[in-house]
C-alpha cells in the first residue's frame, strides 16, 4: 500500500522545491530580520516570531543558487528542524501537493538538503530534507 503525504511547494530560481507538510509550522510575510555577526552568508539573521527568536536561512543561498530577489510574493516558511523552528526565506509559495512517498526518487548526492525527487502533475519537485536545513 502506498504511503501518501503532502508537500508544501515553493519556488526558488527556476526550480520547484517542497517541504513535507508535517514539518511546516507557519508561513509568514518576511519580517524585519536582525543580522548576526560571523555567520555563514546563507543566514541573514534572526526574526521575532511571537516573542521567540528564530534563525532565518536564505534558501537560494543555502542551495548555492544565485541570490534571490524577494518581493511581495516572497515569504518565510517556518519549519520544524529537529524540534526547533527555523525560518526559510522563499521567493514564492505555490501549493500543497499530494505525493506518494514511496515513489520519491532518492537523491544521488549524499548529505544534500535534497532527499529526493517527486514527479507531480508532470513537474519535478525537489523534496527538501528539513533536518539538513540547519547544517552549515
Residue pairs with C-beta under 8 A, 6 or more apart in sequence:
2 100
2 101
2 102
2 103
3 100
3 101
3 102
4 98
4 99
4 100
4 101
5 20
5 21
5 22
5 98
5 99
5 101
6 20
6 21
6 96
6 97
6 98
6 99
7 18
7 19
7 20
7 21
7 96
7 97
7 99
7 118
7 120
7 125
7 127
8 18
8 19
8 20
8 21
8 24
8 27
8 77
8 93
8 95
8 96
9 16
9 17
9 18
9 93
9 94
9 95
9 96
9 97
9 120
9 125
10 16
10 17
10 18
10 19
10 59
10 77
10 90
10 91
10 92
10 93
10 94
11 17
11 90
11 91
11 92
11 94
12 59
12 60
12 63
12 65
12 68
12 90
12 91
13 60
13 65
13 66
13 68
13 91
15 126
16 94
16 123
16 124
16 125
16 126
17 59
17 90
17 114
17 125
17 126
17 127
17 128
18 97
18 99
18 118
18 125
18 126
18 127
18 128
19 77
19 79
19 88
19 128
19 130
20 127
20 130
21 96
23 79
23 80
23 81
23 130
24 77
24 78
24 79
24 80
25 78
25 79
25 80
25 85
26 49
26 77
26 78
27 75
27 76
27 77
27 78
27 93
28 49
28 75
28 76
28 78
29 75
29 76
30 70
30 74
30 75
30 76
30 89
31 47
31 48
31 49
31 76
32 47
32 48
33 44
33 45
33 46
33 47
33 56
34 45
34 46
34 47
35 44
35 45
36 43
36 45
36 46
39 45
40 136
41 58
41 61
42 57
42 58
42 61
42 62
43 55
43 56
43 57
43 58
44 56
44 58
44 89
45 55
45 56
46 53
46 54
46 55
46 56
47 53
47 54
47 56
47 76
47 87
48 54
49 78
49 85
49 87
52 85
54 78
54 85
54 86
54 87
55 86
55 87
55 134
56 76
56 86
56 87
56 88
56 89
57 86
57 87
57 88
57 89
57 133
57 134
58 67
58 68
58 89
59 68
59 88
59 89
59 90
60 66
60 67
60 68
60 89
60 91
61 67
61 68
62 113
62 133
63 113
68 74
68 89
68 91
69 91
70 89
70 91
71 91
73 91
73 92
74 89
74 90
74 91
74 92
75 89
75 90
75 92
75 93
76 87
76 88
76 89
76 90
77 87
77 88
77 90
77 93
78 85
78 86
78 87
78 88
79 85
79 86
79 88
79 130
79 133
80 86
80 130
81 130
81 131
81 133
81 134
82 131
82 134
84 134
86 130
86 133
86 134
88 133
97 120
97 121
97 125
98 120
99 118
99 120
99 125
100 118
103 118
103 119
104 115
104 116
104 117
104 118
104 127
105 116
105 117
105 118
106 115
106 116
107 114
107 115
107 116
107 117
111 132
112 129
112 132
113 128
113 129
113 132
113 133
113 135
114 126
114 127
114 128
114 129
115 127
115 128
115 129
115 132
116 127
117 124
117 125
117 126
117 127
118 124
118 125
118 127
119 125
